[in-house]
Amino acid sequence: PAAKPQAAASAAPAAKPQAAAPAPASPQAAKGGHAITSATIKFSGSTAILHLQGDAPIQYKYIVLPNPDRLALDLVGAWSVSAPAVPSNRIIEKVRVGRYGQNTRIVLDLKAAPAKHEVVKSGEKTIEVRVQ
């Protein structure tokens, strides 16, 4: 019977899976293997432009949602993204980044419903979100 507690004690290397628990985050990021290498907000007249440059071709979908007003941009797959700083302006309140299912979601929290918006590819690895 003493061997059974020892066997349970040998299960104590469960500390190894705990130590390995942070590791899945790395393989997940490496699994997608993609990164947005540049995320910036600039302005052209009354248009706010979120410029995203990736290290691979970017596939995306987006939706504009009310209450609160926001534009959600879903990048297909796992992407490493840092939310850009938002300069003082009258269009974008803040930018948030998170996961949405298997995709990476970038949310532009807007100060009001957009008068006009579009998401365009400006290159194979570059997209721009334009909001007025």
Disulfide bonds with the S-S distance in Angstrom:
none
